[in-house]
Amino acid sequence: MMKCRGMGKIKPIAFKKGGSAKDACYHKVKSRYRVFPSAYASGAIAKCRKVGAANYGTGGKKKRKK
């Protein structure tokens, strides 16, 4: 433990190794946006995780009947 002047004893900070979990939504959104760490991309990740990676981005294309 370290002792700082006027603060008493302070525990050392433990850092985790590695980053966050990179799931399917992360990879889908990263491939779609050119500037990745942005507000638009993080919002898209949140939307993808809400509906599920299998259902994200499939709503725009509809089949036409003849």
C-alpha positions as CSV (number, residue, x, y, z in Angstrom):
1,M,0.0,0.0,0.0
2,M,1.1,3.5,-0.7
3,K,0.9,6.4,1.8
4,C,0.1,9.8,0.5
5,R,0.5,13.0,2.5
6,G,-2.8,13.9,4.1
7,M,-4.9,11.1,2.7
8,G,-4.0,8.1,4.7
9,K,-3.5,4.7,3.1
10,I,-4.5,4.2,-0.6
11,K,-4.9,0.8,-2.3
12,P,-3.1,0.4,-5.6
13,I,-5.4,0.4,-8.7
14,A,-5.8,-2.9,-10.5
15,F,-6.3,-2.8,-14.2
16,K,-8.0,-5.5,-16.2
17,K,-6.1,-7.1,-19.1
18,G,-7.8,-7.0,-22.5
19,G,-10.7,-5.0,-23.8
20,S,-14.4,-5.4,-23.8
21,A,-16.1,-8.3,-25.4
22,K,-16.4,-7.9,-29.1
23,D,-19.7,-9.5,-30.2
24,A,-21.4,-9.8,-33.5
25,C,-23.0,-6.4,-33.2
26,Y,-19.6,-4.8,-32.7
27,H,-18.3,-6.3,-35.9
28,K,-21.4,-5.5,-37.9
29,V,-21.4,-1.8,-36.9
30,K,-17.6,-1.5,-37.3
31,S,-17.8,-2.6,-40.9
32,R,-20.7,-0.2,-41.6
33,Y,-19.2,3.1,-40.2
34,R,-16.0,4.6,-41.5
35,V,-15.2,6.6,-38.4
36,F,-15.8,3.9,-35.8
37,P,-15.5,5.4,-32.3
38,S,-18.3,7.9,-32.8
39,A,-21.6,8.7,-31.3
40,Y,-23.4,7.3,-34.4
41,A,-21.6,4.0,-34.2
42,S,-22.2,3.6,-30.5
43,G,-25.9,4.3,-31.0
44,A,-26.0,1.7,-33.7
45,I,-24.3,-0.9,-31.4
46,A,-27.0,-0.2,-28.8
47,K,-29.8,-0.6,-31.4
48,C,-28.2,-3.8,-32.7
49,R,-27.9,-5.3,-29.2
50,K,-31.6,-4.4,-28.5
51,V,-33.0,-6.2,-31.5
52,G,-30.3,-8.9,-31.8
53,A,-27.5,-9.3,-34.3
54,A,-29.5,-11.7,-36.5
55,N,-32.3,-9.2,-36.9
56,Y,-30.2,-6.0,-37.2
57,G,-30.1,-4.4,-40.6
58,T,-32.6,-6.6,-42.4
59,G,-35.6,-4.3,-42.4
60,G,-34.8,-2.2,-45.5
61,K,-35.0,-4.8,-48.2
62,K,-38.3,-6.2,-49.3
63,K,-39.1,-8.7,-52.0
64,R,-41.3,-7.5,-54.8
65,K,-44.2,-9.7,-56.0
66,K,-44.9,-9.9,-59.8
